[in-house]
Amino acid sequence: MEDLIQKITIYALPVLFAITLHEAAHAYAAKRFGDATAYMLGRMTLNPLKHIDPIGTVLLPLLSVMLGGFIFGYAKPVPVNYGALRNLRSGMRWVAAAGPLANLAMMFMWVLLLRLALIMDNAYTEPLMLMSKAGIQINIVLMVLNLLPLPPLDGSRIVESFLPPRLAWQYGRLEPYGMWILLALLVTGGLSVILRPFLSLMYDLVGLFF
């Protein structure tokens, strides 16, 4: 029980930051490219309470920490009216990419904090080191996961923005089944197999800093 409480303490802040900034980045990009829906609903904010989903932001990450393996979770999706974007294709592309890019930026932030922890020599060294490692892991997983070309993940929006209109419409019809496919992959272990080479590539990138 003590180990579990320590794990939750270490992972809580990185998970909250990773998911909150991911969704806030979507909202910012949407407003930047012409759709103020998320902004009007108060979602272009770093207040985590605006983005928390009880299951995706609390229960699933908690179960992931308890069971081991990679951290899985999500926040309330930011509403986007794609019809309001000034340029549908490029706007959709950048709105979708904003979330994973935010995770990439946070990954580098945690890398810098880890480097700081390694050169410190005081009572904060170990807690900062453990939290930084957790932050790196969480942001890598969320970025790679969201870049999968499976509707409604961000990667599917990026792919859709490059497809011809008719093909994009047909591709978008997969969206009602996307989360079921994702859950099936998660339960069967297929998701780990798909993500593993991309996660390894990102960890190799982090390794260049050490």
C-alpha positions in Angstrom: 0.0 0.0 0.0 2.9 2.4 0.8 4.4 1.7 -2.6 1.1 2.4 -4.3 0.7 5.7 -2.5 4.2 6.7 -3.4 3.5 5.9 -7.1 0.3 7.9 -7.1 2.1 10.9 -5.5 4.8 10.7 -8.2 2.5 10.3 -11.2 -0.4 12.6 -10.2 1.1 15.9 -11.2 2.7 14.7 -14.5 -0.5 13.0 -15.5 -2.6 16.1 -14.7 -0.2 18.4 -16.6 0.1 16.1 -19.6 -3.6 15.8 -20.1 -4.5 19.4 -19.3 -1.9 21.0 -21.5 -2.8 18.6 -24.3 -6.4 19.7 -24.4 -5.6 23.4 -23.8 -3.3 23.3 -26.8 -6.2 21.9 -29.0 -8.4 24.8 -27.8 -5.7 27.4 -28.5 -5.0 26.1 -32.0 -8.7 26.0 -32.8 -9.1 29.6 -31.8 -6.0 30.5 -33.7 -7.4 29.0 -36.9 -10.9 30.4 -36.6 -13.0 28.4 -34.2 -13.7 30.0 -30.8 -16.0 27.2 -29.6 -13.6 25.8 -27.0 -12.6 29.3 -26.0 -16.2 30.3 -25.4 -16.8 27.2 -23.3 -13.8 28.0 -21.1 -11.6 25.1 -22.4 -8.7 27.3 -23.4 -7.3 27.2 -19.9 -4.7 25.5 -17.8 -7.3 24.9 -15.1 -7.3 21.1 -14.9 -10.9 21.1 -13.5 -12.1 22.2 -16.9 -10.5 19.2 -18.6 -10.8 16.3 -16.1 -12.9 13.3 -17.1 -13.6 11.1 -14.0 -12.9 7.9 -15.9 -10.2 8.9 -18.4 -8.2 11.4 -16.2 -8.6 9.7 -12.8 -9.7 6.0 -12.9 -7.7 4.7 -16.0 -4.4 6.3 -15.0 -4.9 5.1 -11.4 -5.5 1.5 -12.7 -2.5 1.8 -15.0 -0.3 2.8 -12.1 -1.6 -0.1 -10.0 -1.3 -2.7 -12.7 2.0 -1.5 -14.2 2.6 -1.1 -17.9 2.3 2.2 -19.7 0.0 4.9 -18.4 -3.3 5.2 -20.3 -5.7 8.0 -19.9 -7.6 10.9 -21.5 -9.4 14.1 -20.7 -12.7 15.5 -21.9 -12.3 16.2 -25.6 -12.1 19.8 -26.7 -15.1 20.6 -28.9 -14.1 21.8 -32.3 -16.4 23.2 -35.0 -14.3 22.3 -38.1 -16.8 24.2 -40.3 -15.7 27.5 -38.6 -12.0 27.0 -39.4 -10.7 29.5 -41.9 -9.0 26.7 -43.9 -10.6 23.3 -43.1 -7.7 21.1 -44.1 -4.7 23.0 -42.7 -6.8 24.1 -39.7 -7.8 20.5 -38.9 -4.2 19.4 -39.3 -2.8 22.0 -36.8 -5.6 21.7 -34.3 -5.1 17.9 -34.2 -1.3 18.2 -34.0 -1.4 20.8 -31.2 -2.1 18.2 -28.5 0.8 15.8 -29.4 3.1 18.8 -29.9 2.2 20.0 -26.4 3.2 16.6 -25.0 6.5 16.7 -26.9 7.2 20.1 -25.4 6.4 18.8 -21.9 8.6 15.8 -22.5 11.6 18.1 -23.1 10.6 20.1 -20.0 10.7 17.0 -17.8 14.0 16.0 -19.5 15.5 19.4 -18.4 14.1 18.9 -14.9 15.6 15.4 -14.8 19.0 16.8 -15.7 18.6 19.4 -13.0 17.7 16.6 -10.5 20.8 14.7 -11.4 23.1 17.6 -10.6 21.4 18.6 -7.4 22.4 17.1 -4.1 19.7 17.8 -1.5 16.4 16.5 -0.2 14.6 17.3 -3.4 16.9 15.3 -5.7 15.1 11.9 -5.6 11.5 13.2 -5.6 12.3 15.5 -8.6 14.1 12.7 -10.4 11.2 10.2 -10.0 8.6 12.8 -11.0 10.6 13.8 -14.0 11.0 10.2 -15.2 7.2 9.8 -14.8 6.6 13.0 -16.7 8.8 11.9 -19.6 7.1 8.5 -19.7 3.6 9.8 -19.6 4.1 12.5 -22.3 5.9 10.1 -24.6 3.0 7.6 -24.3 0.3 10.2 -24.8 2.0 11.7 -27.8 2.6 8.4 -29.5 -0.8 7.1 -28.7 -2.6 10.2 -29.9 -0.7 10.1 -33.2 -2.1 6.7 -34.1 -4.2 7.0 -37.3 -7.3 5.6 -35.6 -10.4 7.9 -35.4 -11.0 9.8 -33.2 -7.4 10.1 -32.2 -5.4 13.1 -33.3 -3.4 11.1 -35.8 -6.6 10.3 -37.7 -7.4 14.0 -38.1 -3.9 14.7 -39.4 -4.3 11.8 -42.0 -7.8 12.9 -42.9 -6.6 16.5 -43.6 -4.3 15.1 -46.3 -6.8 12.8 -48.0 -9.0 13.7 -51.0 -12.5 14.8 -49.8 -14.3 11.6 -50.8 -11.7 9.3 -49.2 -11.5 11.6 -46.1 -15.3 11.2 -45.7 -15.1 7.4 -45.9 -12.2 7.4 -43.5 -14.1 9.5 -41.0 -16.9 7.0 -41.0 -14.7 4.7 -38.8 -15.0 7.2 -35.9 -18.0 5.5 -34.1 -15.9 2.3 -33.9 -12.5 3.8 -33.2 -12.7 3.7 -29.4 -14.0 0.2 -29.4 -11.1 -0.9 -31.6 -8.7 1.0 -29.3 -10.1 -0.7 -26.2 -9.9 -4.1 -27.9 -6.3 -3.5 -28.7 -5.6 -2.4 -25.2 -7.3 -5.5 -23.6 -5.6 -8.0 -26.0 -2.1 -6.5 -25.7 -2.1 -5.5 -29.4 -1.8 -1.8 -28.5 1.6 -2.4 -26.7 2.9 -4.3 -29.7 1.9 -1.4 -32.0 3.3 1.3 -29.7 6.5 -0.4 -28.6 8.8 0.5 -31.6 7.6 4.2 -31.5 8.1 4.4 -27.8 11.6 3.0 -28.1 12.4 5.6 -30.7 11.3 8.4 -28.4 13.3 6.9 -25.5 16.3 6.8 -27.7 15.8 10.5 -28.4 15.6 11.2 -24.7 18.8 9.2 -24.3 20.7 11.7 -26.5 20.4 14.2 -23.6 22.2 12.0 -21.2 
